[in-house]
Amino acid sequence: MLIHAYVADNPEKVSHLILVDAFAPIRVRIGLNAGEPIAEDEDLFGTAVNLAARICLQAEAGQILAPVVDRELAAGKRFMFADLGETELRGFEDPVRLYELRWQEAG
């Protein structure tokens, strides 16, 4: 299967092509953050959104990462978090402590 990746500002222009196994599982990486985003023109931005994006960049395929605020909000909810320690994130002055949300596939 051939996937087309488009340049964001011009969907007519193909920036590169990626060959993908159509039967391979899709593995995503997820970065969570709790906070108040700024909404404008049907888009969200601000520190909360930027931090979630930076956390996502730290994750590996199949991994869910969250900062301490998300871990604290989930206290008592039967989620398991593994402490990954502090990391420096671009655009943020202080290091951010990250946790991996442990999960398993059903079945």
N, C-alpha and C positions, 0 to 999 in steps of 0.2 A: 504494500500500500504506500502511496506517495502522499505526503502531507505538505501543503503549501504554507509557508510562513510569510505573512504580509507585513510590510512596513506600516506602522500604526497610522501615519498621516496620509497614506495613499494605498488603499486596498487593491488598486489595480496593479501595483508594482510588486512583484515577487522578490523578496529579499534573499531567500535561499530555500532550497528544497531538502526535505528530510525523508529518508527511507525508513519506514516503520513496519515491524512485523504486526500484521493485523490481528494475530491471535495472542500476542503478548499482553500481559496485564498492564494496566495503566497505573503507574506509581506516582503519586503526587507528594509534594512537600507542603506542609501547612505551618503558618506562623500565626499565632493568636495574640490578641491584646484587647484588654477591656479599657474603654475610655470613651470620651465624647467626641465624635468626629464633627467636622464642620461640613455642612451640606450646602452646596451651591450649584445651580444649573444641573441638577440630576447627577451630581458627582459628590464624592466624599473625599475630604483631605484633612490635613492637620497632623498634629503630633501622634495621636492615637493610631491613625492609619499608617503613618510613616514608620512607627515602631513595629507594627505588625508586619509590614513589608520587609524591614531589616531582619526581623526574627525569622521570617520565611526563608530568606537567603541563607541563613545559618543551618537550616534543616536539610537532611538528606532525603532521598526518595523514600516514601513510606513513613516518614517521621512527622510527628506533630510537636511543635515547640511552643512554649508559653512562658511569659515572665511571671514573677512572683505574685503580681496582683491577680492574675487568673487562677493561680494555684490557691490563693487565699479565698477567692470567691467560690471555688469548687470544694472547699473544706466540708467534710461530712457528706459528700455526694457520691462516695464510692469510686472516685477516680484515683488512679495511681500515677504519681509523678516521680520521676527520677531527677535528682539535682545534677545539673551539668556544670554548675559553677558560673562564675561571672565571665562575660565577654565584652569586648569593646565593639560598639556598633557605630558605623559612620553616621555623623550628624547628631550624636548624643554625647554629651559631655561626660557623664558618669557611666561606669560599666553596668551592664544589665545582667542580673542572675537569671539564667534560663533553666527551664525544666522540660523534660520530655514527658509528654502524656503517653502513658503505656496503654496500649489497646491490643485486642486480638480480633482476627476475623471470625465471623460467625461460622459454626459448623466445625 
